[in-house]
Amino acid sequence: MFKRFLIAVLLIIIVSFYLFPISFTFFPEGLNTKMLMAVVGIVAFGYDKLQEGSFTLSRTVLISALLAVVFSIWCLFSISENATDDTTYSRYWLSFATWLGGAYGVCFLIRKLTGKCDLEQLTFYLSLVCVVQCILALAIDNIPAIQKLIDGFVLQGQEFYHKVNRLYGIGASLDTAGVRFSVVLVLIAHQLTRNGAALRSATKSIFYFIAFSFIVVVGSIIARTTWVGAIAGIVYMLVSNLVIKQGVLESRQIYFWLLLLGIVLITIAVSTYLYYHNPDFRANLRFGFEGFFNWAETGVFRTDSTDRLNRVMWVWPKDTRSWIIGTGLFDDWIYGTDIGYCRFTLYCGLVGLVLFSIFFIYNGIAINFRLEHVELVSFFLIALTFIIWLKVSTDIFFIYALLFCLDRENVQTCTSSTT
């Protein structure tokens, strides 16, 4: 039991280093934990291929890599034509390779330490990491000694978080955290509705329900982008349970919804108690669920950030040339907008935006070549990219990299138990 606990703690750290990269104060400048995981992945890949006697890559990964290179070349063309030195996305192929290498390292270590690395196992550790990050964020916000300890050896721009009074974990903050929470919420919804093994286990079902609820509440306080994943996860469960199964409720489905309702009611009860007895929690909860509080109090669903987004952040190119190839500028919030569609168009034009979109659409479709019964996962991951771009420019290749690196033999074993 103690050995399993130590393995779980080690894997939580490993997965967090990949999912929420950080730099330590003792690291050389520019080095972060994602890069370290990429080095582990390269070594692990070489080891595995030596064992297999072949150094081939799957066709799906090669096509994804080709699309990343094409996008990078177009961005390089854009900054060259515009005579800028903003290489943010002209080196996207390097970011692609780093995520892919890090993902291989994560999956390799999960497999070696637990004996398998299937979608269920991966989702379990991603969920654990997100729950731990939410707990850490609450601890950092409420316990000065923990905040001082973490701020003393982790470099993550915490001075800004203190200034704007935002919660943060270890590498988990703002929209970066919200995007990752959203992705994991979709994967949890998949486990709760499409994985027969998870549904048959009361322990697993309760864990995933609690993780989902906890991430939605605390994750929304850290970053309201989490609500995109929360809505996607809820819709996923509704579609999977009611539409795909033609609205016929089986006994297992009734158990599912009753369990979900029970955990939701407990979550609401605990949140309500803390809201009225803890001023800090009340302020955080009002921030995380500002739209719902405004709707209840004024009848209008709105937030200050969305108002500002709609009022001043829809910034577009001023001439035809910039619409086509962009201006070659992205860094330093130069155009004063967070919106992904605007920032990508301003940087590399509509051509670049289309190329990047094709890249993510392909990745979403490609996971169906490796995993079975993940059509809804594919759809919702693609949808997340384009919905989140309405609020912030983001890159969710980190999850596709992990899904590409799941061991094919274990993938088949996992999906054979999926209902």
JOWOWO-V468369 format. One record per residue. N is the residue number from 1. RES is the residue in three letters. SS is DSSP state (~ for helix, > for strand, _ for the rest). OMEGA is omega in whole degrees, -180 to 180 (999 if undefined). Layout:
{{N & RES & SS & OMEGA} {N & RES & SS & OMEGA}}
This chain:
{{1 & MET & _ & -180} {2 & PHE & ~ & 179} {3 & LYS & ~ & 179} {4 & ARG & ~ & 178} {5 & PHE & ~ & 180} {6 & LEU & ~ & 178} {7 & ILE & ~ & 180} {8 & ALA & ~ & 180} {9 & VAL & ~ & 180} {10 & LEU & ~ & -179} {11 & LEU & ~ & 175} {12 & ILE & ~ & 179} {13 & ILE & ~ & -179} {14 & ILE & ~ & -179} {15 & VAL & ~ & 178} {16 & SER & ~ & 177} {17 & PHE & ~ & 179} {18 & TYR & ~ & -173} {19 & LEU & ~ & -179} {20 & PHE & _ & -176} {21 & PRO & _ & 178} {22 & ILE & _ & 171} {23 & SER & > & 176} {24 & PHE & > & -179} {25 & THR & _ & -179} {26 & PHE & _ & 177} {27 & PHE & _ & 169} {28 & PRO & _ & -178} {29 & GLU & _ & 178} {30 & GLY & _ & -179} {31 & LEU & _ & 175} {32 & ASN & _ & -173} {33 & THR & ~ & 177} {34 & LYS & ~ & 178} {35 & MET & ~ & 178} {36 & LEU & ~ & 178} {37 & MET & ~ & 177} {38 & ALA & ~ & 177} {39 & VAL & ~ & 176} {40 & VAL & ~ & -179} {41 & GLY & ~ & 179} {42 & ILE & ~ & 178} {43 & VAL & ~ & -180} {44 & ALA & ~ & 179} {45 & PHE & ~ & 178} {46 & GLY & ~ & 179} {47 & TYR & ~ & -179} {48 & ASP & ~ & -177} {49 & LYS & ~ & 174} {50 & LEU & ~ & 177} {51 & GLN & ~ & -179} {52 & GLU & ~ & -177} {53 & GLY & _ & -179} {54 & SER & _ & -179} {55 & PHE & _ & -179} {56 & THR & _ & 174} {57 & LEU & _ & -180} {58 & SER & _ & -179} {59 & ARG & ~ & -178} {60 & THR & ~ & 179} {61 & VAL & ~ & 180} {62 & LEU & ~ & 178} {63 & ILE & ~ & 177} {64 & SER & ~ & 179} {65 & ALA & ~ & 179} {66 & LEU & ~ & 178} {67 & LEU & ~ & 178} {68 & ALA & ~ & 179} {69 & VAL & ~ & 179} {70 & VAL & ~ & 177} {71 & PHE & ~ & 180} {72 & SER & ~ & 180} {73 & ILE & ~ & 178} {74 & TRP & ~ & 178} {75 & CYS & ~ & 177} {76 & LEU & ~ & 177} {77 & PHE & ~ & -179} {78 & SER & ~ & -179} {79 & ILE & ~ & 177} {80 & SER & ~ & -180} {81 & GLU & ~ & -180} {82 & ASN & _ & 177} {83 & ALA & _ & 176} {84 & THR & _ & 178} {85 & ASP & _ & -179} {86 & ASP & _ & -175} {87 & THR & _ & -175} {88 & THR & _ & -178} {89 & TYR & _ & 175} {90 & SER & _ & 176} {91 & ARG & _ & -178} {92 & TYR & ~ & 178} {93 & TRP & ~ & 180} {94 & LEU & ~ & 175} {95 & SER & ~ & 177} {96 & PHE & ~ & -178} {97 & ALA & ~ & 180} {98 & THR & ~ & 177} {99 & TRP & ~ & -178} {100 & LEU & ~ & 178} {101 & GLY & ~ & 178} {102 & GLY & ~ & 179} {103 & ALA & ~ & 179} {104 & TYR & ~ & 178} {105 & GLY & ~ & 179} {106 & VAL & ~ & -178} {107 & CYS & ~ & 178} {108 & PHE & ~ & -178} {109 & LEU & ~ & 176} {110 & ILE & ~ & -179} {111 & ARG & ~ & -177} {112 & LYS & ~ & -176} {113 & LEU & ~ & -178} {114 & THR & ~ & 179} {115 & GLY & _ & 178} {116 & LYS & _ & 175} {117 & CYS & _ & 177} {118 & ASP & _ & -176} {119 & LEU & ~ & 179} {120 & GLU & ~ & 180} {121 & GLN & ~ & 179} {122 & LEU & ~ & 180} {123 & THR & ~ & 180} {124 & PHE & ~ & -178} {125 & TYR & ~ & 174} {126 & LEU & ~ & 178} {127 & SER & ~ & 179} {128 & LEU & ~ & -179} {129 & VAL & ~ & -179} {130 & CYS & ~ & 177} {131 & VAL & ~ & 180} {132 & VAL & ~ & 179} {133 & GLN & ~ & 177} {134 & CYS & ~ & 177} {135 & ILE & ~ & 179} {136 & LEU & ~ & -180} {137 & ALA & ~ & 178} {138 & LEU & ~ & -180} {139 & ALA & ~ & 179} {140 & ILE & ~ & -178} {141 & ASP & ~ & -173} {142 & ASN & ~ & -177} {143 & ILE & _ & -176} {144 & PRO & ~ & -178} {145 & ALA & ~ & 179} {146 & ILE & ~ & 178} {147 & GLN & ~ & -180} {148 & LYS & ~ & 180} {149 & LEU & ~ & -177} {150 & ILE & ~ & 178} {151 & ASP & ~ & -178} {152 & GLY & ~ & -178} {153 & PHE & ~ & 178} {154 & VAL & > & 177} {155 & LEU & > & -179} {156 & GLN & _ & 178} {157 & GLY & _ & -175} {158 & GLN & ~ & 178} {159 & GLU & ~ & 179} {160 & PHE & ~ & 180} {161 & TYR & ~ & 176} {162 & HIS & ~ & -177} {163 & LYS & ~ & -177} {164 & VAL & ~ & 176} {165 & ASN & _ & 180} {166 & ARG & _ & 177} {167 & LEU & _ & 176} {168 & TYR & > & 175} {169 & GLY & _ & 175} {170 & ILE & _ & -176} {171 & GLY & _ & -178} {172 & ALA & _ & -178} {173 & SER & > & 174} {174 & LEU & ~ & -174} {175 & ASP & ~ & 176} {176 & THR & ~ & 177} {177 & ALA & ~ & -178} {178 & GLY & ~ & 179} {179 & VAL & ~ & -179} {180 & ARG & ~ & 175} {181 & PHE & ~ & -179} {182 & SER & ~ & 179} {183 & VAL & ~ & -178} {184 & VAL & ~ & 178} {185 & LEU & ~ & 176} {186 & VAL & ~ & 179} {187 & LEU & ~ & 177} {188 & ILE & ~ & 178} {189 & ALA & ~ & 177} {190 & HIS & ~ & 180} {191 & GLN & ~ & -177} {192 & LEU & ~ & -175} {193 & THR & ~ & -173} {194 & ARG & ~ & -180} {195 & ASN & > & -178} {196 & GLY & ~ & -179} {197 & ALA & ~ & 180} {198 & ALA & ~ & -179} {199 & LEU & ~ & -179} {200 & ARG & ~ & -180} {201 & SER & _ & 179} {202 & ALA & ~ & -179} {203 & THR & ~ & 180} {204 & LYS & ~ & -180} {205 & SER & ~ & -180} {206 & ILE & ~ & 179} {207 & PHE & ~ & -177} {208 & TYR & ~ & 177} {209 & PHE & ~ & -180} {210 & ILE & ~ & 179} {211 & ALA & ~ & 180} {212 & PHE & ~ & -178} {213 & SER & ~ & -177} {214 & PHE & ~ & 180} {215 & ILE & ~ & 179} {216 & VAL & ~ & -176} {217 & VAL & ~ & -176} {218 & VAL & ~ & 178} {219 & GLY & ~ & 179} {220 & SER & ~ & 176} {221 & ILE & ~ & 178} {222 & ILE & ~ & -179} {223 & ALA & _ & -177} {224 & ARG & _ & 173} {225 & THR & _ & 178} {226 & THR & ~ & -178} {227 & TRP & ~ & 176} {228 & VAL & ~ & 178} {229 & GLY & ~ & 179} {230 & ALA & ~ & 179} {231 & ILE & ~ & 179} {232 & ALA & ~ & 180} {233 & GLY & ~ & 179} {234 & ILE & ~ & 178} {235 & VAL & ~ & 178} {236 & TYR & ~ & -177} {237 & MET & ~ & 179} {238 & LEU & ~ & -180} {239 & VAL & ~ & -177} {240 & SER & ~ & -175} {241 & ASN & ~ & -172} {242 & LEU & ~ & -176} {243 & VAL & ~ & -178} {244 & ILE & _ & 180} {245 & LYS & _ & 171} {246 & GLN & _ & 173} {247 & GLY & _ & 180} {248 & VAL & _ & -178} {249 & LEU & _ & 174} {250 & GLU & _ & -179} {251 & SER & ~ & 180} {252 & ARG & ~ & 179} {253 & GLN & ~ & 177} {254 & ILE & ~ & 176} {255 & TYR & ~ & -179} {256 & PHE & ~ & -176} {257 & TRP & ~ & 177} {258 & LEU & ~ & 178} {259 & LEU & ~ & 178} {260 & LEU & ~ & 180} {261 & LEU & ~ & 180} {262 & GLY & ~ & -179} {263 & ILE & ~ & 177} {264 & VAL & ~ & -180} {265 & LEU & ~ & 177} {266 & ILE & ~ & 179} {267 & THR & ~ & 179} {268 & ILE & ~ & -179} {269 & ALA & ~ & -180} {270 & VAL & ~ & -180} {271 & SER & ~ & 179} {272 & THR & ~ & 179} {273 & TYR & ~ & -179} {274 & LEU & ~ & 180} {275 & TYR & ~ & -177} {276 & TYR & ~ & -176} {277 & HIS & ~ & -179} {278 & ASN & _ & -177} {279 & PRO & ~ & 180} {280 & ASP & ~ & 179} {281 & PHE & ~ & 179} {282 & ARG & ~ & 180} {283 & ALA & ~ & 180} {284 & ASN & ~ & -179} {285 & LEU & ~ & 178} {286 & ARG & ~ & 176} {287 & PHE & ~ & -176} {288 & GLY & ~ & -178} {289 & PHE & _ & -176} {290 & GLU & ~ & -179} {291 & GLY & ~ & -179} {292 & PHE & ~ & 177} {293 & PHE & ~ & 178} {294 & ASN & ~ & 179} {295 & TRP & ~ & -180} {296 & ALA & ~ & -174} {297 & GLU & ~ & -176} {298 & THR & ~ & -178} {299 & GLY & _ & -180} {300 & VAL & _ & 178} {301 & PHE & _ & -178} {302 & ARG & _ & 173} {303 & THR & _ & 179} {304 & ASP & ~ & -177} {305 & SER & ~ & 179} {306 & THR & ~ & 176} {307 & ASP & ~ & -180} {308 & ARG & ~ & 179} {309 & LEU & ~ & -177} {310 & ASN & ~ & -175} {311 & ARG & ~ & -170} {312 & VAL & ~ & -171} {313 & MET & _ & 175} {314 & TRP & _ & -177} {315 & VAL & _ & -176} {316 & TRP & _ & 177} {317 & PRO & _ & -176} {318 & LYS & _ & -178} {319 & ASP & _ & -176} {320 & THR & ~ & -179} {321 & ARG & ~ & -180} {322 & SER & ~ & 176} {323 & TRP & ~ & -176} {324 & ILE & ~ & -175} {325 & ILE & ~ & 179} {326 & GLY & _ & -180} {327 & THR & _ & -180} {328 & GLY & _ & -178} {329 & LEU & _ & -179} {330 & PHE & _ & -173} {331 & ASP & ~ & 171} {332 & ASP & ~ & 175} {333 & TRP & ~ & -169} {334 & ILE & _ & -180} {335 & TYR & _ & 176} {336 & GLY & _ & 179} {337 & THR & _ & 175} {338 & ASP & _ & -172} {339 & ILE & _ & -175} {340 & GLY & ~ & -179} {341 & TYR & ~ & 179} {342 & CYS & ~ & -175} {343 & ARG & ~ & 179} {344 & PHE & ~ & 179} {345 & THR & ~ & 179} {346 & LEU & ~ & -178} {347 & TYR & ~ & -173} {348 & CYS & ~ & 174} {349 & GLY & ~ & 179} {350 & LEU & ~ & 178} {351 & VAL & ~ & 179} {352 & GLY & ~ & 179} {353 & LEU & ~ & 179} {354 & VAL & ~ & 179} {355 & LEU & ~ & -180} {356 & PHE & ~ & 178} {357 & SER & ~ & 178} {358 & ILE & ~ & 179} {359 & PHE & ~ & -178} {360 & PHE & ~ & 176} {361 & ILE & ~ & 178} {362 & TYR & ~ & -179} {363 & ASN & ~ & 178} {364 & GLY & ~ & 179} {365 & ILE & ~ & -174} {366 & ALA & ~ & -179} {367 & ILE & ~ & 177} {368 & ASN & ~ & 177} {369 & PHE & ~ & -180} {370 & ARG & _ & -176} {371 & LEU & _ & 177} {372 & GLU & _ & 176} {373 & HIS & _ & 179} {374 & VAL & _ & -179} {375 & GLU & ~ & 179} {376 & LEU & ~ & 176} {377 & VAL & ~ & 179} {378 & SER & ~ & -179} {379 & PHE & ~ & -175} {380 & PHE & ~ & 177} {381 & LEU & ~ & 176} {382 & ILE & ~ & -179} {383 & ALA & ~ & -180} {384 & LEU & ~ & -179} {385 & THR & ~ & -174} {386 & PHE & ~ & 175} {387 & ILE & ~ & -178} {388 & ILE & ~ & 177} {389 & TRP & _ & 175} {390 & LEU & _ & -178} {391 & LYS & _ & -174} {392 & VAL & _ & 174} {393 & SER & _ & -176} {394 & THR & _ & -179} {395 & ASP & _ & -179} {396 & ILE & _ & 179} {397 & PHE & ~ & -179} {398 & PHE & ~ & -179} {399 & ILE & ~ & 177} {400 & TYR & ~ & 178} {401 & ALA & ~ & 178} {402 & LEU & ~ & -179} {403 & LEU & ~ & 177} {404 & PHE & ~ & -174} {405 & CYS & _ & 175} {406 & LEU & _ & -179} {407 & ASP & _ & -174} {408 & ARG & ~ & -180} {409 & GLU & ~ & 179} {410 & ASN & ~ & 177} {411 & VAL & ~ & -179} {412 & GLN & ~ & 179} {413 & THR & ~ & -179} {414 & CYS & ~ & -172} {415 & THR & ~ & 178} {416 & SER & _ & 180} {417 & SER & _ & -178} {418 & THR & > & -180} {419 & THR & _ & 999}}
